[in-house]
Amino acid sequence: MKTRIFLSLSLLFSILINAQQDKAFFRKIASKKVISNQSIEWKNFGPGMSGYNEEFWCHPTDTNVMFMGPDMHVSYGSWDNGKSWQTIKDSDGFGKGMERVLDIEFSTKNPDFGLALERRGKIFETNDRGRSWSLIYTIPGAFKSGTNVHTQIAIHPSNDDIWFVGAGDFWNVKANHRSKKNIHGKKHPRAKYGYVLKTTNHGKSWKKVATNISENLDVARIVFNPNNPKQLFIATNYGVFVSNNEGEDWKPRGKGLPNNLPRDFTSYYNPETKEFVLYLVEQTIYQPNGKSISTKGGVYKSTDNGKSWENITGNLGVNFNKIKDASHRNNYHKALSYFLGENSKKLYPQFPENTYSGFNRIVVNPINKNEIYLVANQRHDKSFGPGDAWKTEDGGKTWVIIARAGEYWFNKKDKAYWESKGNPIGANVEFSHVSRSYEELSETRFGNRLLAINSIGEVFIGVGQQTQRSNDGGATWQQIDDIETAPGSNAWIGRGDSDLPGRYMLLETGIKDRYLLCSGEHGLWQTANLGNYPDKDAVAVKQIEGQVHDHSGNHGAHSISTVAVHPNDPNTIYILMWRQEHRGKFRRSTDGGKTWENIATIFEADNGSWEDLGYQYSLTVDPVNPENIYFCAIKRPIQEVGGGSKGKLTKGGYGVYHSPDGGYTWNLKNNGLPQNASVRRIVMHPDNSKTLYACLNKRGKKDPSGLYISINKAKSWKKMNIPSEIEGVNNIFIDRNTKNMYLSAGYRTGSIETGGVWKSTNNGKTWKKFFKAPYVWQTEVSPINPNLIMVNVPAQVSTKFDQFKNPGIYLTKNGGKSWEKINKGIGQPDKMVDIKFDPYNENIIWSAAWGSGWFKAIIK
C-alpha cells in the first residue's frame, strides 16, 4: 500500500513538474528569443536555385566566399567556393532579416567585416566573413508596406567607419523599365529617392549628401578611387557624378558619353601600378531613322577619373537583317515598341544593320583590364537577343556572345552570320533539371538578372532560373546549384541554395522510399536513388512532372499544389495546379509519372494563364472506394506564394470538392458550411472514410471559422464544438495509432490566447490546450512513435511580434511534456509550409519552405 501511494505521489509530482516546465517554456518562447537545439540541423536538398537570383556577390579577396540573394525571400553564403550553400538568415529570428538583400559589400582592409543592405532599409553587419549578420541600423521612414528600398552600399577603402548608401530602386529589373517617355526610369512606391546617405562613425549617425542633383535621383553604383579615397563616383539615372571631398559636394562627369544614362558602372585597379580605370555601359537609346531605327549607347571607359570617356563599343552591334529567327525578330519589335511607345513593326519594319540590346550589367576582370563582360535580361528588362552574356578580350575592339542558351543556339541557327562575325556558335550553358525545356523549346528570352566576377576572374551569371559559373573566360558555363548522382541520371542533390516554392509533401505513396514533393514553378518531384554518392544521408530528387515534360507544342505542369496516389495502384498519381500550365485542371498519370493527362477542368479565371486562379489542397482518395476523391479550394490562403488569386473565377468556386467517378466530374459540397467560408484543409478519419473534417481558417477578424464534420462523404456538414477562444482553424491531425486529434489554430493578427494547438482524446467531444502560440499552421504526429510530435508556428504580422518571439518548428519527444525549437539550418522559420515525420524511420523528419525548397533533418 505504501509503495502504491509512493508511486502515485511520484507520478503526481512528475506531472506537476512537467506542467511547470511547459508553462515556463511557453512563457519563454513568447517573451524572448530562444536558440534552437543545435544537434538537429535541417539540410536543404533542393533542387538548387529553381528561381531567379536578384544579386550575386563575390568576396573581394577570398575566392572561397560568395553570396547570393534570390527573389523568394532567402539569401545564402558559401565558404567553400560554391560546393555548398547555407542560409545567412537568422534561423532563430522572425524570418524577416536579410529577406531580400539588395547589396553586400566587404571591407578591403578587414576581410571579415562586411555590410548588407536589404529592402526594408535595414543595414546588417558581419564580423565573421558573412557567416552571421546582425542588424545595426534601420533607415528611417519606412512605408506602410514595410519597405524602404535603397540601392547600394559602399565602404570607404581606408576607413571602415565611413559608409555610403544610395537611395532609389535602380535594380528593380521587373518594374523599373526605361523608355523614351521614362528615360530616367520609373519611381517605385517602395523606394526613397534623391540623395546619398553618409556615415563617418560606423552607422551611429547619418546625413544626406548629393541632394542637389535631382529629387528623383536613383543610384546605380558607388565607386571609390583607391588612389585617392576622398574621391568617389556615383552612377545614377541622371548621369555620372564625382565628389573630391568624401561625398560632400558633387560635380557631373559625363563628357564623351552619348546619353550620360549609365545602366551599370564598375572599375579596375592595379595595386602595383596604381592604374585606375572606370567602365560604364550606357542606356541604349533607339531613334527613328526612316523605316528603320538608329541605335545610340554602348560601352565606355575613362582613364582620367571620369573627366573624359572613350567609346569601346567596338563591333558589339548586330545586323538584324541577318537574324532570321522569328522569335528574336519578334522580341526585337517588342522591346523597340516599348521604348518608343509606338508600334515599331508597323512604323519601322526595316531591320537595322547595326543595333544592340539594352545591356544592364558590366564587370571587368580584376586581373585583366581588357577582359570585360556584359549581360542583358531579355525576359524582364525589355531587351532582346540573341545571347545572354557578351565579352571582349581586347578592351572593347571586338565582342562575342559567350553565354548561348536555348534552342536557337542548340540548333546553330543563323550559323553563317555568326561565323562571319567570328562569334562561337552552339549552346554552351549547362542546366540541371530544366535542360530539356531550354534545349527543345523555342524559348529565346532568358531572365539573367546577375553578373559577377571574383578576384581571379571567374564569372557568374544566372540563366534560366539557374546559377552558372565559368572558369574558362566564358567558353563554357557550368551550373553550380545541383549535383547529378550519375551522368544522365537526372537525379539531383541540391547544394543548399534553393529558391524553389516548396509545397505539400506526400511521404506514403504505396512505394517505400518514394516520396512525392510538390513545388511552385518546377513541377512534381520524387526521391531518387543516391547511387555511389558518398553521403548516404543526402537526398536525391528527380522531376517527374514539369520542365522534364516540356517540348514543342506542349508543357508539363509547373505549379503543383497538392498530390495523391491511388490506394491500390501506386503508379496512378493525381495532381492539381493553381497557376501556369494546366492550371485548374485535374491531372493524372497511370505510369508513375512518365506521362500525364488532364481528365477534368475544375477552375477557370479571367486573368492571365500564368497567374493564380485559387489554391487547392488536401487531395484525398477514399481507400475503401477510390472513385471517391476530395480536395478543398482555399478562399483565404495564408501560406501560399502571392497570397491569393488576383483574378475572378469564371468556373468553379471555393470550399470542398468531391468526385464520385475517379476525378472526371466534380461538385462543390458546401452544404452546412457558413457562407463565405474558407476551407483550408480537409481530413479523412483514418478508420472511417465516410467521415471528413473541414478546417475553416480566417484572415480578418470577421471571417467565419471553425471545425466542421461530415459523416456522409461530404454531402452535409455540421459544426463541431471547440473551445470558444479559438479563432481560425488551420489544420486538424488525427493520429492513426491513438486516434488523438490535434487542432492547429490562430491567425496573423490574432492574440496569443486565440491560437495554438488543442488536443482531444475522445473524438472531439472535449479539447485541452496542448501548445501555446498565437498562430499555428500544422501539427504532425509520427506514424511510428506517437510521443514524437512537431508543431509548425509561422510569424504573425510585425505589429504582433511582441507577443511571440519564436516562429518555427517545435518538437516533443515525450508526447508534449517538454518541447524544443528545431530551426537550425532553415532560413524561413516564419513560413515553413509543410512538416512531416518519416513513415519508416522515426528519427528522420522533413519540411518544405515557402521559398527555399525542401529539407531533411535527423533527430539525434
C-alpha positions, 0 to 999 in steps of 0.5 A, a space after each residue: 500500500 505504501 509503495 502504491 501511494 509512493 508511486 502515485 505521489 511520484 507520478 503526481 509530482 512528475 506531472 506537476 513538474 512537467 506542467 511547470 516546465 511547459 508553462 515556463 517554456 511557453 512563457 519563454 518562447 513568447 517573451 524572448 528569443 530562444 536558440 534552437 537545439 543545435 544537434 538537429 540541423 535541417 539540410 536543404 536538398 533542393 533542387 538548387 536555385 529553381 528561381 531567379 537570383 536578384 544579386 550575386 556577390 563575390 568576396 573581394 579577396 577570398 575566392 572561397 566566399 560568395 553570396 547570393 540573394 534570390 527573389 523568394 525571400 532567402 539569401 545564402 553564403 558559401 565558404 567553400 567556393 560554391 560546393 555548398 550553400 547555407 542560409 545567412 538568415 537568422 534561423 532563430 529570428 522572425 524570418 524577416 532579416 536579410 529577406 531580400 538583400 539588395 547589396 553586400 559589400 566587404 571591407 578591403 582592409 578587414 576581410 571579415 567585416 562586411 555590410 548588407 543592405 536589404 529592402 526594408 532599409 535595414 543595414 546588417 553587419 558581419 564580423 565573421 566573413 558573412 557567416 552571421 549578420 546582425 542588424 545595426 541600423 534601420 533607415 528611417 521612414 519606412 512605408 506602410 508596406 514595410 519597405 524602404 528600398 535603397 540601392 547600394 552600399 559602399 565602404 570607404 577603402 581606408 576607413 571602415 567607419 565611413 559608409 555610403 548608401 544610395 537611395 532609389 530602386 535602380 535594380 528593380 529589373 521587373 518594374 523599373 523599365 526605361 523608355 523614351 517617355 521614362 528615360 530616367 526610369 520609373 519611381 517605385 512606391 517602395 523606394 526613397 529617392 534623391 540623395 546619398 546617405 553618409 556615415 563617418 562613425 560606423 552607422 551611429 549617425 547619418 546625413 544626406 549628401 548629393 541632394 542637389 542633383 535631382 529629387 528623383 535621383 536613383 543610384 546605380 553604383 558607388 565607386 571609390 578611387 583607391 588612389 585617392 579615397 576622398 574621391 568617389 563616383 556615383 552612377 545614377 539615372 541622371 548621369 555620372 557624378 564625382 565628389 573630391 571631398 568624401 561625398 560632400 559636394 558633387 560635380 557631373 562627369 559625363 563628357 564623351 558619353 552619348 546619353 550620360 544614362 549609365 545602366 551599370 558602372 564598375 572599375 579596375 585597379 592595379 595595386 602595383 601600378 596604381 592604374 585606375 580605370 572606370 567602365 560604364 555601359 550606357 542606356 541604349 537609346 533607339 531613334 527613328 531613322 526612316 523605316 528603320 531605327 538608329 541605335 545610340 549607347 554602348 560601352 565606355 571607359 575613362 582613364 582620367 577619373 571620369 573627366 573624359 570617356 572613350 567609346 569601346 563599343 567596338 563591333 558589339 552591334 548586330 545586323 538584324 537583317 541577318 537574324 532570321 529567327 522569328 522569335 528574336 525578330 519578334 522580341 526585337 519589335 517588342 522591346 523597340 515598341 516599348 521604348 518608343 511607345 509606338 508600334 515599331 513593326 508597323 512604323 519601322 519594319 526595316 531591320 537595322 544593320 547595326 543595333 544592340 540590346 539594352 545591356 544592364 550589367 558590366 564587370 571587368 576582370 580584376 586581373 585583366 583590364 581588357 577582359 570585360 563582360 556584359 549581360 542583358 535580361 531579355 525576359 524582364 528588362 525589355 531587351 532582346 537577343 540573341 545571347 545572354 552574356 557578351 565579352 571582349 578580350 581586347 578592351 572593347 575592339 571586338 565582342 562575342 556572345 559567350 553565354 548561348 542558351 536555348 534552342 536557337 543556339 542548340 540548333 546553330 541557327 543563323 550559323 553563317 552570320 555568326 561565323 562571319 562575325 567570328 562569334 562561337 556558335 552552339 549552346 554552351 550553358 549547362 542546366 540541371 533539371 530544366 535542360 530539356 525545356 531550354 534545349 527543345 523549346 523555342 524559348 529565346 528570352 532568358 531572365 539573367 538578372 546577375 553578373 559577377 566576377 571574383 578576384 581571379 576572374 571567374 564569372 557568374 551569371 544566372 540563366 534560366 532560373 539557374 546559377 552558372 559559373 565559368 572558369 574558362 573566360 566564358 567558353 563554357 558555363 557550368 551550373 553550380 546549384 545541383 549535383 547529378 548522382 550519375 551522368 544522365 541520371 537526372 537525379 539531383 542533390 541540391 547544394 543548399 541554395 534553393 529558391 524553389 516554392 516548396 509545397 505539400 509533401 506526400 511521404 506514403 505513396 504505396 512505394 517505400 522510399 518514394 516520396 512525392 514533393 510538390 513545388 511552385 514553378 518546377 513541377 512534381 518531384 520524387 526521391 531518387 536513388 543516391 547511387 555511389 554518392 558518398 553521403 548516404 544521408 543526402 537526398 536525391 530528387 528527380 522531376 517527374 512532372 514539369 520542365 522534364 515534360 516540356 517540348 514543342 507544342 506542349 508543357 508539363 505542369 509547373 505549379 503543383 499544389 497538392 498530390 495523391 496516389 491511388 490506394 491500390 495502384 501506386 503508379 496512378 498519381 493525381 495532381 492539381 495546379 493553381 497557376 501556369 500550365 494546366 492550371 485548374 485542371 485535374 491531372 493524372 498519370 497511370 505510369 508513375 509519372 512518365 506521362 500525364 493527362 488532364 481528365 477534368 477542368 475544375 477552375 477557370 479565371 479571367 486573368 492571365 494563364 500564368 497567374 493564380 486562379 485559387 489554391 487547392 489542397 488536401 487531395 484525398 482518395 477514399 481507400 475503401 472506394 477510390 472513385 471517391 476523391 476530395 480536395 478543398 479550394 482555399 478562399 483565404 490562403 495564408 501560406 501560399 506564394 502571392 497570397 491569393 488569386 488576383 483574378 475572378 473565377 469564371 468556373 468553379 468556386 471555393 470550399 470542398 470538392 468531391 468526385 464520385 467517378 475517379 476525378 472526371 466530374 466534380 461538385 462543390 459540397 458546401 452544404 452546412 458550411 457558413 457562407 463565405 467560408 474558407 476551407 483550408 484543409 480537409 481530413 479523412 478519419 483514418 478508420 472511417 472514410 465516410 467521415 471528413 473534417 473541414 478546417 475553416 481558417 480566417 484572415 480578418 477578424 470577421 471571417 467565419 471559422 471553425 471545425 466542421 464534420 461530415 459523416 456522409 462523404 461530404 454531402 452535409 456538414 455540421 459544426 463541431 464544438 471547440 473551445 470558444 477562444 479559438 479563432 481560425 482553424 488551420 489544420 486538424 491531425 488525427 493520429 492513426 495509432 491513438 486516434 488523438 486529434 490535434 487542432 492547429 489554430 490562430 491567425 496573423 493578427 490574432 492574440 496569443 490566447 486565440 491560437 495554438 494547438 488543442 488536443 482531444 482524446 475522445 473524438 472531439 467531444 472535449 479539447 485541452 490546450 496542448 501548445 501555446 502560440 498565437 498562430 499555428 499552421 500544422 501539427 504532425 504526429 509520427 506514424 511510428 512513435 506517437 510521443 514524437 510530435 512537431 508543431 509548425 508556428 509561422 510569424 504573425 504580422 510585425 505589429 504582433 511580434 511582441 507577443 511571440 518571439 519564436 516562429 518555427 518548428 517545435 518538437 516533443 519527444 515525450 508526447 508534449 511534456 517538454 518541447 524544443 525549437 528545431 530551426 537550425 539550418 532553415 532560413 524561413 522559420 516564419 513560413 515553413 509550409 509543410 512538416 512531416 515525420 518519416 513513415 519508416 524511420 522515426 528519427 528522420 523528419 522533413 519540411 518544405 519552405 515557402 521559398 527555399 525548397 525542401 529539407 531533411 533533418 535527423 533527430 539525434 
